[in-house]
Structures are given as structure tokens and as C-alpha cells.
Amino acid sequence: MPKPLSTAFREALALPDAQPSSELDVALDAYVEAARAPWPDFGLQTEDFVRYLAERAPDGVLPPVRHAGDLWLAWACVQGVPLALGHFFREYEALVTRVVRRRGGADDLAADVRQMLAERMLVADARSGKRAKIADYKGQGALRGWVATAAATTLASQRRNEGRRRDGADSLAEKGFLRRLDPELEYLKQRYAPQVHDAIIAALDASSARDKALLRLHLKERLSIDALGAMYGVNRATAARWLVTARKTVRARTIERLRACLELNPNECESLLGLVNSQLDVSMLNHLEPEPDKPTSGPGSPDVG
């Protein structure tokens, strides 16, 4: 028979008296019920959550029950549950964008902030053994406020980094170190850019749902390989291999379509490779849109919305 929740709670706090407490059991039951109510079943054990909760209540006083659902989602993200990570992205993507816009940031800067925030908050450091930053959330306030504060801090850091990069680029330009566009590539771009774009889009549309999701999350949402791995519940090497394969497939199909529609010989196709490589990410970025499916793990998993 499972032990009472109050016993697990007291044991997590290393209290000398770890005997059941009916009053505490009632409070914990109410807290857990409120925590689970907003979310689907993440496949996690209530007793484990109670121990996690105890770590955030060192004085034995539970956090406000109105934020219990936020703490449950945060805990599921710490555990790396793909479904929970997907919910987190959907819940707070627009919030982070608003924070950046209100501070005068453009959409591309908002995408950078979302990526940095996802990496810092949701990806654990395997080398140091540190848990994802979202483990610092204690449920004392709304998770929205906690994420908004983190987004503002990340934005300030990103702006400082951008300033340093601009200063460095200006210095290189003054010294004449910036490379000009290859004349041959510029010629090909003027002549074949529309055909290349159409071929890329056709190749992308023919891709699998997972390949399109990976490319969208990496290119449009700026998620790193580590973040993709965490979201799909796979290791970094697997996520990287999936992404590389998705890009190679689109590229190969693009060349195949160009060869057919333009009736190019092998040498002409070889010359066009540089244009395909230079235009591939831009065309895919402009075409990729979110899909409604929910993230799951494994090679045959469906798309991520």
C-alpha cells in the first residue's frame, strides 16, 4: 500500500517525525488535485511530485494552491516529459514575444530570446549535473510572471551581445575584411532564384511531418539541438542526426526537381548548388508554419505543434 503523502513530504524534508498527518494529507491532496487539473496525464507519480514540492517548501508551508498547476507543469518539464515541454512552448511563446516587443525588439530578436530562454530554462547541463533552470521556480508566484522576468533578463543580455558583435563587425568593415558576394552566385541568383525557391518549397512540402517540425523548430523558433533532443525525449546525437537528414533530404529533392524542370546537365546543376545552399534556409524559414500535432518521442513520432 502506498505511503500517505504527508509521510513522503516529511521524509523529503528530513524531519525527525515522518509519521502521517491527517491535516497535512488533506492539504496535499487538495494541492495535488489543483496541480493536475489543468494538464493531461504526463505519466508522473504523485508521490514523486510531493517530494519535489517539499524541496520548495523548506519550512513545511505549501506554496499558494492557485499556482499549483504552474508548479506541476514546471516539474514535468524538469523531468523532460516531451508532452509537457510542448505545452510550455505553446503557453509561453506569445508571452516572450510580447515582452520583447514592448521593449522595442523586432520579431527576429524575439526568436533569439525564445531560443536562449528555452535552452536556459528547459535543457539540463549533463556535464555539471545541473537541472534545467525551470527547477528554480518554486510556485510562490505565477509562472507567467517568472517567465516574463526571465525573458526580460535574457533580452537585456542578448542586446549587450549584439552590441559587442556590431562593434566587431564595424571594425572588420573598416579594415576591409568583409567578403563580397561571389559574382557567379549573384548571376545565378538573378536568373534562377524563383525556380530555386519553388523547388525548395515543393521539396519541403513532400517531407515527413517530423522533418518539417524539426526544421521549423530549429530555423523558425531557433531551438538548439539540445532543446530539440529534450523536446522529443532523445539524446543530442539522435536529434542532430534527424535534423541533418531532414535538411539533406530537402536539398536532394530540390536539386532533383531543378534538374527536371530546367533540363540542366550535371555541370550546370553543380554550378547551381551554391545558390540552393545559400537560399535553402531562407525559403524554408518563410514557408514553415506550426502544425497542430503534439510532440512525442521516437523516430516515428508525429509533428510538434
Secondary structure, DSSP 8 states (H G I E B T S, - for coil): ----HHHHHHHHTT-S-----HHHHHHHHHHHHHHHTTS---S--HHHHHHHHHHT-TTS----GGGHHHHHHHHHHHTT-HHHHHHHHHHHHHHHHHHHHHTT--HHHHHHHHHHHHHHHH--BTTTTB--GGGG--SSS-HHHHHHHHHHHHHHHHHHHHHHHHHHHHHHHHTT-S----HHHHHHHHHHHHHHHHHHHHHHHTS-HHHHHHHIIIIIS---HHHHHHHHT--HHHHHHHHHHHHHHHHHHHHHHHHHHHT--HHHHHHHHHHHHHHHHHHHHHH----S-----STT-----
